[in-house]
Structures are given as structure tokens and as C-alpha cells.
Amino acid sequence: MNPLMKHLREVTEDSVRVTLTLFKILIPAIVIVRLLELIGAADFLADTLSAPIEWLGLPAIAGIVWATTLLTNIYAGLIVLFTYSQAWTLEQITLMGILMLGAHNLIVEIAITYRGGCRLMPMILIRIGGALGLAICMHWVYQDMPSMQQPVSFDFAPEIGDISWSSWIKAQLEMLFWTVVVIFGLVAVLRIAKVTGVERAIEYLLRPILKLIGIKREALPMSLIGMTLGLAYGGGLLIREAERGTISGRDIFASFALLGLCHSLIEDTLLIALTGAELHGILWARLAFALIIIALLTRLLPLISDQTFYRFFMRNQE
């Protein structure tokens, strides 16, 4: 068989496999999210979050903003944020952005990590605990900075679209279609990078960082994709590698933990930047925090016995 046709066939087969795996996760999850929206689950969750929200010095409305973001996505959270005429300081809106970036769309994204073999509770704790941990750290830094106490004004507000079932179904079908397109493109790019030696060059350039944070080179391409484009894409590819057995359970867990703390650095960061939040909080501090936490995690995981690790952290045996 022609080498080009062989690569094309393998890319297509891999893309279909990854897409079907993601669809089995995404479709039930987005239906559950829709039902939770309809029964007002965000209001209940907002009450639960009131204590940390108050401790961070955020307005009460921040609870419903973050709760909406946790159940749905950042865009939905921004709609709630812009709907209320609440005055925000630069510190408050930056902390709000950190919380939204650190933990959002949890039902869908935690379902992806679960399919990859990770247990639910550790991943939920990493997401929510990581978001709160970074927000607390930045609150300590910002509270004595006069420049961060200045009021902010919103120059952008997303439109509230049609919320009917037909509109929702159309939006989800569009999302699933573009998921197929992006997955095919990513699998093709990864194959080209491997064949041409670009993957090896990237691994060589990032070797010092990989050594620092403890992420194995086999997980590097998927981790980079997840960090830049989103957890669903990087997670889908990680699931593929987990099923192939090419990455160990500890490395799978560490990679998903990294993506949980720091993913979609481009799109999500730009969305939150529209609120006027400071870039050093929503991007650089977020990235540094994630790398530090993962560096600690990858040094602690080897100290845990296999029995304990697979009982509390991972479902799949290596």
C-alpha cells in the first residue's frame, strides 16, 4: 500500500476511534447538564459556595456566576456576570476569572477524566481545590496593591441567545460536528509531527520543563494539545493512549491533573480577559501554579503503593 494512503487510513481510523469515545462521554454529560440547568441546580450550588466566595472578598453574585460556570461553561458564566449590575474592582474580577478558569464545565470534563481511568473525587478536588487555592494565593498578593482596588467597567457583554430546546439541540450538534473536525485535524498533525521528526524536536526543546514537572515524554503531545486547545481534545487523545497501554497509570493521572489545572490557555483566557481581568493572574499565575502543583504531585505519586494508588486515584490496572 502507498505510504501516504496507509497514513491517511490510520489517521482516519484513529480519529473515528477517538471521536466515538468522546461522543459516548459528551452526549450523556451535556444532557445531564441541560437537565440540571432546568431544575435550578446552579442556585443550590451557589449557596454551597457562599463561604469561600465571601472569604475572598467577592460580591455575593460571584457565587451564582461560578456555580453556573461549574455546571455549564465559561461563556454561560459570563452571561450571568454581565446580567447583574454589580460593581467590581480589578482584584475581584481577576479572582473571579481565576475561579472560572480553574473549575468549569465539570460534569463533562470530569467525565472525560473518568473515562481515562481517573477516579472522580481526586479530579474534582484538584479542579475546585486548585481554583480556590490559586484564588487565595492571588488574594493575598492583590489585597495590598492599590492598583488592584480600582473599579473596572465592562466593554463587552455577550448576547443572551435563544434557550429553547430546538436552539439548544442545534448548538450541541454544531459543537459535536466541530469536535469531529478538530479531532481529525489534531490526529493528522500528530502523525505528521511524528513522521517528520518535529515531535522529537519539541520533546528535546521542552526536556528541561518535562524533567522539572515530571511529565513523561509519551504524554507530552496530548498534554500540550489539552493545555492550548482544551481538555476535551487533549483528554480524548490521552484516553486513546491509555487504552493502548503506552502510558502508565501514574502518568495518565498526572497528565489529567495538569490539564485540570491548566487547559485551553488560548480561548478561555481570551474570554476572561474580556472582563478586564489582569493577565498576570488569569494566565501567568495560573500556568506557574499548575506547573508547581504537578511537579509536587509527580514526586509524591511514586511514594504511594500500587494498591493505594489504584484504590484512591485510578480505576484501571496498568
C-alpha positions as CSV (number, residue, x, y, z in Angstrom):
1,M,0.0,0.0,0.0
2,N,1.1,3.5,-0.8
3,P,2.7,5.0,2.4
4,L,0.6,8.2,2.1
5,M,-2.6,6.1,1.9
6,K,-1.5,4.0,4.8
7,H,-1.0,7.1,7.0
8,L,-4.3,8.5,5.8
9,R,-6.1,5.3,6.7
10,E,-4.5,5.1,10.1
11,V,-5.3,8.8,10.8
12,T,-8.9,8.2,9.8
13,E,-9.2,5.1,12.0
14,D,-7.7,6.8,15.0
15,S,-9.9,9.9,14.5
16,V,-13.0,7.8,14.4
17,R,-12.0,5.8,17.5
18,V,-11.2,9.0,19.5
19,T,-14.4,10.8,18.3
20,L,-16.7,7.8,19.2
21,T,-15.1,7.6,22.6
22,L,-15.6,11.3,23.2
23,F,-19.2,11.2,22.0
24,K,-20.0,8.4,24.4
25,I,-18.9,10.7,27.2
26,L,-20.1,14.1,25.8
27,I,-23.6,13.3,24.7
28,P,-24.9,11.9,28.1
29,A,-23.0,14.6,30.0
30,I,-24.4,17.5,28.1
31,V,-28.0,16.1,28.5
32,I,-27.4,15.9,32.3
33,V,-26.1,19.5,32.3
34,R,-29.1,20.7,30.5
35,L,-31.5,19.0,32.9
36,L,-29.6,20.4,35.9
37,E,-29.9,23.9,34.4
38,L,-33.7,23.4,34.1
39,I,-34.1,22.4,37.7
40,G,-32.1,25.3,39.0
41,A,-29.1,23.3,40.4
42,A,-26.9,26.4,40.0
43,D,-28.8,28.2,42.8
44,F,-28.3,25.4,45.2
45,L,-24.6,25.2,44.3
46,A,-24.2,28.9,44.7
47,D,-25.4,28.7,48.3
48,T,-22.7,26.0,48.9
49,L,-20.0,28.2,47.5
50,S,-21.0,31.3,49.5
51,A,-18.4,30.8,52.3
52,P,-15.3,30.8,50.1
53,I,-16.7,33.5,47.9
54,E,-17.2,35.7,50.9
55,W,-13.8,34.9,52.3
56,L,-12.2,36.1,49.1
57,G,-14.0,39.4,49.3
58,L,-16.1,38.8,46.2
59,P,-19.6,40.1,45.9
60,A,-22.5,37.7,46.6
61,I,-23.3,37.4,42.9
62,A,-20.0,35.7,42.4
63,G,-21.5,32.5,43.8
64,I,-24.1,32.2,41.1
65,V,-21.6,33.2,38.4
66,W,-19.2,30.4,39.5
67,A,-21.9,27.9,40.1
68,T,-23.3,28.5,36.6
69,T,-19.7,28.1,35.2
70,L,-19.1,24.9,37.2
71,L,-22.2,23.3,35.8
72,T,-22.1,24.7,32.2
73,N,-19.2,26.7,30.8
74,I,-17.3,29.9,30.9
75,Y,-19.5,31.6,28.3
76,A,-22.6,30.9,30.3
77,G,-20.9,32.2,33.5
78,L,-20.0,35.4,31.7
79,I,-23.6,35.9,30.6
80,V,-24.7,35.7,34.3
81,L,-21.8,38.0,35.3
82,F,-22.8,40.7,32.8
83,T,-26.5,40.4,33.5
84,Y,-26.2,41.8,37.0
85,S,-25.3,45.5,37.5
86,Q,-22.6,44.8,40.1
87,A,-19.6,47.0,40.7
88,W,-16.3,45.0,40.6
89,T,-12.7,46.0,41.5
90,L,-9.8,44.8,39.4
91,E,-8.8,42.4,42.1
92,Q,-12.4,41.0,42.4
93,I,-12.8,40.4,38.7
94,T,-9.4,38.8,38.4
95,L,-10.1,36.4,41.2
96,M,-13.5,35.7,39.7
97,G,-11.7,34.9,36.4
98,I,-9.3,32.6,38.2
99,L,-12.1,30.6,39.7
100,M,-14.0,30.3,36.4
101,L,-10.8,29.3,34.5
102,G,-9.8,26.7,37.2
103,A,-13.2,25.0,37.5
104,H,-15.8,25.0,34.8
105,N,-17.9,22.5,32.8
106,L,-17.1,20.0,35.5
107,I,-19.7,17.3,34.6
108,V,-18.4,17.0,31.0
109,E,-14.7,17.4,31.8
110,I,-14.7,15.1,34.9
111,A,-16.5,12.5,32.8
112,I,-13.6,12.6,30.3
113,T,-11.0,12.1,33.0
114,Y,-13.1,9.2,34.5
115,R,-13.2,7.6,31.0
116,G,-9.4,7.9,31.0
117,G,-9.2,5.9,34.2
118,C,-9.0,8.6,36.9
119,R,-11.3,8.3,39.9
120,L,-13.9,11.1,40.3
121,M,-13.1,12.6,43.8
122,P,-9.4,13.3,43.3
123,M,-10.1,15.1,40.0
124,I,-13.0,17.1,41.5
125,L,-10.7,18.1,44.4
126,I,-7.9,19.1,42.0
127,R,-10.2,21.3,39.9
128,I,-12.1,23.0,42.7
129,G,-9.3,23.0,45.2
130,G,-6.8,24.2,42.6
131,A,-9.1,27.1,41.6
132,L,-9.7,28.1,45.2
133,G,-6.0,27.6,46.1
134,L,-4.8,29.9,43.3
135,A,-7.5,32.5,44.1
136,I,-6.5,32.6,47.8
137,C,-2.8,33.0,46.9
138,M,-3.6,35.8,44.5
139,H,-5.9,37.4,47.0
140,W,-3.0,37.6,49.5
141,V,-0.9,39.2,46.8
142,Y,-3.5,41.7,45.5
143,Q,-5.1,42.9,48.7
144,D,-2.2,45.3,49.5
145,M,-1.9,46.6,45.9
146,P,-3.8,49.9,45.4
147,S,-3.8,49.4,41.6
148,M,-5.8,46.2,42.0
149,Q,-8.5,48.0,44.0
150,Q,-9.5,50.3,41.1
151,P,-13.1,49.8,39.7
152,V,-13.5,48.1,36.3
153,S,-16.0,48.7,33.6
154,F,-17.2,46.0,31.1
155,D,-16.6,46.9,27.5
156,F,-18.1,43.7,26.3
157,A,-21.2,41.7,27.1
158,P,-22.3,38.5,25.3
159,E,-25.8,38.3,24.0
160,I,-28.3,36.1,25.7
161,G,-29.4,33.7,22.9
162,D,-32.4,31.5,22.4
163,I,-32.7,29.0,25.2
164,S,-35.4,26.8,23.7
165,W,-34.8,23.0,23.2
166,S,-34.5,23.4,19.5
167,S,-31.9,26.1,19.8
168,W,-30.0,24.0,22.4
169,I,-30.0,20.9,20.2
170,K,-28.8,22.8,17.2
171,A,-25.9,24.3,19.3
172,Q,-24.9,20.9,20.6
173,L,-24.9,19.3,17.1
174,E,-22.7,22.2,15.9
175,M,-20.3,21.5,18.9
176,L,-20.2,17.8,18.1
177,F,-19.5,18.5,14.4
178,W,-16.6,20.8,15.2
179,T,-15.3,18.2,17.7
180,V,-15.1,15.7,14.8
181,V,-13.3,18.3,12.6
182,V,-10.8,19.3,15.3
183,I,-10.0,15.7,16.4
184,F,-9.3,14.7,12.8
185,G,-7.0,17.7,12.4
186,L,-5.2,17.0,15.7
187,V,-4.6,13.3,14.9
188,A,-3.3,14.2,11.5
189,V,-1.0,16.9,12.9
190,L,0.4,14.5,15.5
191,R,1.0,11.9,12.8
192,I,2.8,14.4,10.6
193,A,4.9,15.6,13.6
194,K,5.9,12.1,14.4
195,V,6.8,11.1,10.8
196,T,8.8,14.3,10.1
197,G,10.7,14.4,13.4
198,V,9.0,17.6,14.7
199,E,7.6,15.7,17.7
200,R,11.1,14.6,18.7
201,A,12.4,18.2,18.3
202,I,9.7,19.6,20.5
203,E,10.4,16.9,23.1
204,Y,14.1,17.9,23.1
205,L,13.3,21.6,23.5
206,L,10.9,21.0,26.3
207,R,13.0,18.4,28.1
208,P,14.1,20.7,30.9
209,I,10.4,21.6,31.7
210,L,9.4,18.0,31.4
211,K,12.1,17.0,33.8
212,L,11.0,19.7,36.2
213,I,7.3,18.8,36.3
214,G,7.8,15.1,35.9
215,I,5.5,14.6,32.8
216,K,6.8,11.7,30.7
217,R,7.6,12.5,27.0
218,E,4.9,9.9,25.9
219,A,2.2,12.2,27.3
220,L,3.7,15.4,26.1
221,P,1.8,15.9,22.7
222,M,-1.6,15.2,24.3
223,S,-0.8,17.5,27.3
224,L,0.3,20.3,25.1
225,I,-2.9,20.0,23.0
226,G,-5.0,20.0,26.1
227,M,-3.2,23.0,27.6
228,T,-3.6,25.1,24.5
229,L,-6.9,23.9,22.9
230,G,-8.9,22.3,25.7
231,L,-9.3,19.3,28.0
232,A,-11.8,17.5,25.7
233,Y,-9.3,17.3,22.8
234,G,-6.2,16.5,24.9
235,G,-8.2,14.2,27.1
236,G,-9.6,12.3,24.1
237,L,-6.1,11.6,22.9
238,L,-5.0,10.6,26.3
239,I,-7.8,8.1,26.5
240,R,-6.6,6.6,23.3
241,E,-3.1,6.2,24.7
242,A,-4.4,4.8,27.9
243,E,-6.4,2.2,26.0
244,R,-3.2,1.3,24.0
245,G,-1.3,0.9,27.3
246,T,1.5,3.2,26.0
247,I,1.4,5.5,29.1
248,S,1.5,4.3,32.8
249,G,-1.4,4.9,35.2
250,R,0.6,7.4,37.2
251,D,1.5,9.4,34.1
252,I,-2.1,9.4,32.9
253,F,-3.3,10.7,36.3
254,A,-0.5,13.4,36.3
255,S,-1.4,14.5,32.8
256,F,-5.1,14.8,33.5
257,A,-4.3,16.7,36.7
258,L,-2.2,19.1,34.7
259,L,-5.0,19.6,32.2
260,G,-7.5,20.1,35.0
261,L,-5.4,22.9,36.4
262,C,-4.4,24.5,33.2
263,H,-6.1,23.9,29.8
264,S,-7.5,25.9,26.9
265,L,-4.9,28.6,27.6
266,I,-5.9,30.5,24.4
267,E,-9.7,30.6,24.1
268,D,-10.6,30.5,27.8
269,T,-8.0,33.1,28.8
270,L,-9.2,35.5,26.0
271,L,-12.8,35.1,27.1
272,I,-12.0,36.0,30.7
273,A,-9.7,38.9,29.5
274,L,-12.9,40.5,28.1
275,T,-13.9,41.3,31.7
276,G,-10.8,43.4,32.2
277,A,-9.1,40.8,34.5
278,E,-5.4,41.1,34.8
279,L,-3.4,38.8,32.5
280,H,-0.7,38.1,35.2
281,G,-3.5,36.5,37.3
282,I,-5.5,34.6,34.7
283,L,-2.6,33.3,32.6
284,W,0.9,33.5,34.1
285,A,0.0,32.8,37.7
286,R,-2.4,30.1,36.5
287,L,0.4,28.4,34.4
288,A,3.0,28.7,37.2
289,F,0.6,27.4,39.8
290,A,-0.2,24.4,37.6
291,L,3.4,23.5,36.9
292,I,4.3,23.8,40.6
293,I,1.4,21.6,41.7
294,I,2.2,18.9,39.1
295,A,5.9,19.0,39.9
296,L,5.0,18.2,43.6
297,L,2.4,15.6,42.5
298,T,4.7,13.7,40.2
299,R,7.2,13.4,43.1
300,L,4.6,12.2,45.6
301,L,2.9,9.6,43.4
302,P,5.9,7.2,43.3
303,L,5.8,7.1,47.1
304,I,2.3,5.6,47.0
305,S,2.0,1.9,46.7
306,D,0.2,0.5,43.6
307,Q,-2.6,-0.9,45.8
308,T,-3.3,2.5,47.3
309,F,-2.9,4.3,44.0
310,Y,-5.4,2.2,42.2
311,R,-7.8,2.2,45.1
312,F,-8.0,6.0,45.5
313,F,-6.6,7.6,42.3
314,M,-7.1,5.4,39.3
315,R,-9.6,2.7,38.3
316,N,-7.5,0.8,35.7
317,Q,-4.7,-1.5,36.5
318,E,-1.5,-1.0,34.5
